[in-house]
Amino acid sequence: MSPQPSIRAVLADDHDLVRSGLKLLLEMVDGLKVVYEARTGIELIESVQRLRPDLVVTDISMPDLDGLSALAQMRAVEPPPKVLVVSMHDSPDFIRRAVQLGAAGYVLKESSPLELEQAVGSVMRGHAYFSAQVSQKLLQAKERSPEELLTERQLEILVLIGKGLATKEVAFKLGLSPKTVDVHRARIMERLGINDVAGLTLYCVRHGLIDPSRGA
């Protein structure tokens, strides 16, 4: 019998070729075994709940449920897995949100195989790991994040507006009155210095609140 892997990993990416390549690279790490490959965020959550892996390596842009939403749900799993994000998105806001939601590492898909191996090792030792390009992006970013500028309720409303929902739809979804939503929207616009709904949508995309690759 082959020895039990010391690191059981779940890999999530909706592109088959990318996922196959990542699996080959990950399994070059001594003792690591990819025990499940997920194509969607929902598959990722279900596999983590069922298999309780040590490590999750995930993309951000995926169907059904994006990687950031999946990260938020994985925090409830006991014990929570270590999470390494491997993504094409280099927006400082995507990176910050991933870390806030529990990611221990973030590397870009253009990174080298050696860097991926270093990232896995660092994350599994309990340390954070950011590729050089990611660290540079974070250092260059000076704009305050949406979480610093808005309340949690305002963020909820902003995202729904950014996704194209009308005031009544937002109100129904959140159990608020349309008038309350209008008041929140006015305060959001004031705080962000934005004067129209199109500007709010662009803000959501730019700050990683909406995944631009999914158009929503």
C-alpha angles and dihedrals in degrees: 000000000000116000119263112262114253091213118042109195136190115206122203126190130128095218111084096206093048092047092049091051093048091049091054091049095045093050089055085071107097112258096004121129125180102223097180139016117209125197098189138034091249091053088050094054093045093049093048092050091048102039103030093213124197093228137027120198109191144170121223101224109068136138124261094011124019123228095256092054089046090052090055091053094045091062088074093058115103116247094020113222123238108258129213117184117211108186146148090226111101097172110134088225093056089049095048093047091050090053093045088053094053109275111148095193141024126193131166124243089242090063120114124259088247091056091051089053091048091049093052091049094049095046093048090052089057098258131122119248130196124173117240092255091050093049090050092051091052092049092050094050112094101157115109114251123246089249090059094049103039139045120244091257092049090051090052091051093044093054093049091048089047089054090057102259117151122233094262091049092050090048093050093047094051098035094244134127117259089241091057090050090050090052091050091047091053091051092047091052091047094050094046096040091235123139106192144035093251088058091051090052092051090049090053092052094045093050097045096250089122123035105239093201089064095044092233 
